[in-house]
Amino acid sequence: MLRTNLTHVLSEQEHSKLLQENENVMICCGRMGPMCIPVYEVMEEIENDYKNVKFADMEFDTPDAKVIRNLPDVRGFQGIPFVIYYKNGKVVKATSSIQSKDQVTAILDANFGGK
């Protein structure tokens, strides 16, 4: 399990349930490494500001993370984390590698209508 204060997605079933129960979801799929930790920190920092978005993490190296690793939207990605933004269970945006707070909030605002 990742050492964050985010909701942890541990299985394909939990991933599916998260998408069914929440209209707007941001999942960061990564490790506890130098490119991933800043993204988790941004998510933890802004989570209370975006009540309309469910924030979660998922370990990149678990077998169940194939639900993210095998998405067509991430096919060309070279670095982790893979960050997936879902609206009504559909991918609306996918990014990879380190992201700043400004980059993340711009995506959230554009796809989920802001705070």
C-alpha positions as CSV (number, residue, x, y, z in Angstrom):
1,M,0.0,0.0,0.0
2,L,1.2,3.5,-0.8
3,R,2.1,5.7,2.1
4,T,-0.3,8.6,1.4
5,N,-3.4,10.0,3.0
6,L,-5.5,9.3,-0.1
7,T,-8.1,6.6,-0.6
8,H,-6.2,3.5,-1.6
9,V,-7.5,1.4,-4.5
10,L,-6.2,-2.1,-3.9
11,S,-8.1,-4.2,-6.5
12,E,-9.9,-4.1,-9.9
13,Q,-13.1,-4.5,-7.9
14,E,-12.4,-1.4,-5.8
15,H,-11.4,0.5,-8.9
16,S,-14.7,-0.4,-10.5
17,K,-16.7,0.5,-7.4
18,L,-15.0,3.8,-7.1
19,L,-15.9,4.7,-10.6
20,Q,-19.5,3.6,-10.1
21,E,-20.0,5.5,-6.9
22,N,-18.3,8.8,-7.9
23,E,-19.0,11.0,-10.9
24,N,-15.5,12.7,-10.9
25,V,-12.4,10.6,-10.0
26,M,-8.7,11.3,-10.1
27,I,-6.5,8.3,-9.6
28,C,-2.7,8.5,-9.4
29,C,-1.1,5.1,-10.2
30,G,2.5,5.0,-9.2
31,R,5.2,4.2,-6.6
32,M,6.7,6.1,-3.7
33,G,9.3,7.6,-5.9
34,P,10.6,11.1,-6.8
35,M,8.2,11.6,-9.8
36,C,5.1,10.3,-7.9
37,I,5.4,11.7,-4.4
38,P,4.9,15.4,-5.6
39,V,1.7,14.4,-7.3
40,Y,0.3,12.6,-4.2
41,E,1.2,15.7,-2.2
42,V,-0.7,18.0,-4.6
43,M,-3.7,15.7,-4.4
44,E,-3.6,15.7,-0.6
45,E,-3.3,19.4,-0.5
46,I,-6.3,20.2,-2.8
47,E,-8.6,17.3,-1.9
48,N,-10.6,19.4,0.5
49,D,-10.9,22.2,-2.0
50,Y,-12.5,19.9,-4.7
51,K,-15.5,18.3,-2.9
52,N,-16.9,17.1,-6.2
53,V,-13.8,15.0,-7.0
54,K,-12.8,11.7,-5.4
55,F,-9.0,11.4,-5.1
56,A,-7.3,8.0,-4.9
57,D,-4.0,6.2,-5.4
58,M,-3.1,2.8,-6.8
59,E,0.2,0.9,-6.7
60,F,1.6,0.7,-10.2
61,D,3.3,-2.7,-9.7
62,T,0.3,-4.7,-8.4
63,P,-1.4,-7.1,-10.9
64,D,-4.7,-5.3,-10.5
65,A,-3.2,-2.0,-11.7
66,K,-3.6,-3.4,-15.2
67,V,-7.0,-1.6,-15.2
68,I,-4.9,1.6,-15.5
69,R,-1.7,0.3,-17.2
70,N,-3.6,-1.2,-20.1
71,L,-5.8,1.8,-20.9
72,P,-5.5,2.9,-24.5
73,D,-5.0,6.5,-23.1
74,V,-1.7,5.5,-21.5
75,R,-0.2,3.5,-24.4
76,G,2.6,5.9,-25.2
77,F,3.5,6.9,-21.6
78,Q,7.1,6.7,-20.7
79,G,7.1,7.6,-17.0
80,I,5.1,7.2,-13.9
81,P,2.9,8.1,-12.2
82,F,0.0,7.5,-14.6
83,V,-2.7,9.9,-13.5
84,I,-6.2,9.2,-14.8
85,Y,-9.2,11.5,-14.6
86,Y,-12.6,9.9,-14.9
87,K,-16.0,11.5,-15.4
88,N,-19.0,9.1,-15.1
89,G,-16.6,6.1,-15.4
90,K,-15.0,7.3,-18.7
91,V,-11.4,8.6,-19.1
92,V,-11.5,12.3,-19.8
93,K,-7.8,13.0,-19.4
94,A,-4.6,11.0,-18.7
95,T,-1.2,12.3,-17.8
96,S,2.1,10.8,-16.9
97,S,5.2,11.9,-14.9
98,I,5.4,14.7,-12.4
99,Q,2.6,17.3,-12.3
100,S,2.5,20.7,-10.6
101,K,-0.4,21.9,-8.5
102,D,-1.2,24.4,-11.3
103,Q,-1.3,21.6,-13.9
104,V,-3.5,19.4,-11.8
105,T,-6.0,22.1,-10.9
106,A,-6.2,23.2,-14.5
107,I,-7.2,19.7,-15.6
108,L,-9.7,19.4,-12.7
109,D,-11.2,22.8,-13.5
110,A,-11.5,22.0,-17.2
111,N,-13.0,18.6,-16.8
112,F,-14.9,18.7,-13.6
113,G,-16.1,22.3,-13.4
114,G,-13.8,23.7,-10.7
115,K,-14.2,23.6,-7.0
